[in-house]
Amino acid sequence: MHDGIALEAAGRPTAVIITNEFLHEAEVQRDALGMHELAPVVIDHPLSTLTDREIDGRAQQAAGQCVAVWLALPASEIAGR
């Protein structure tokens, strides 16, 4: 979150990717750092024990959400991607 917030503050649209297990922590950290509008890209947990095929699936989960973030689409559209 810190790097994403720093990039956003520098004017670079940023997609911070997290797993659903860490959503609450990411939101708390984001809000504490004053970047309330930064919507994280959320994918399924876990990552460390996945096969290459499963990792490809996580990348697919993230791809549409990242594009939505980079194009500044509404949060409601980001969640549905």
Buried (B, 14 or more C-beta within 10 A) or exposed (E): BEEBBEBBEEEEEBBBBBBEEBEEEBBEBBEEBEBEEBBBBBBEEEEEEEEEEEEEBBEEBBBBBBBBBEEEBEEEBBEEB
